[in-house]
Amino acid sequence: MKILNWIKNLIIKPAIAQTTPNPTGGMITLPFQNPTLGDVLSFAIRTLFTIAGLAALLYLVLGALSWVTSGGDKEKVDKAQHKIQAAVIGLIVLVAVVALAITLEQVVFSGKICLGFTCPVSFGTLLK
């Protein structure tokens, strides 16, 4: 019987998701922690700001490319300049918002309130 179980365990490996009952009757600990709502919101905020920055850079490159391919046409050059100007203003606003949020998190609130840039989103109490 022991040999049969040994062969079965050798051939049939348990799946990673398979759980076995805990002999002490307590909780089974997982090898990872479930993300909290603050972690998920922080990931979403960082992802959205990254996508916004990449979109502004892509718009800047498209404006430069349309300027190069304008062929000297005054109207096309003006459109290209407006694209570049909008992309640069967008990047400046994006950097200013991130810098302001990080300053608020680290300097003003001293990590007690986090907006999702340098620490997970949390709205702790400022007063005790």
Residue pairs with C-beta under 8 A, 6 or more apart in sequence:
14 20
19 28
20 28
22 28
35 43
36 120
37 121
38 114
38 116
38 120
38 121
38 122
39 120
41 116
41 120
41 121
42 114
42 116
42 117
42 119
42 120
42 121
44 116
45 115
45 116
45 117
45 121
46 116
46 117
49 94
49 97
49 98
52 90
52 94
53 91
53 94
56 87
56 90
56 91
56 94
57 87
57 91
59 83
59 86
59 87
59 90
60 83
60 84
60 87
60 88
60 91
62 83
63 80
63 81
63 82
63 83
63 84
63 86
63 87
64 80
64 84
66 76
66 79
66 80
66 83
67 76
67 77
67 80
67 81
67 84
70 76
70 77
70 80
98 117
101 115
101 116
101 117
102 117
102 118
104 113
104 115
105 111
105 113
105 114
105 115
105 117
105 118
105 119
106 118
109 126
111 119
112 124
112 125
112 126
113 122
113 123
113 124
113 126
114 120
114 121
114 122
115 121
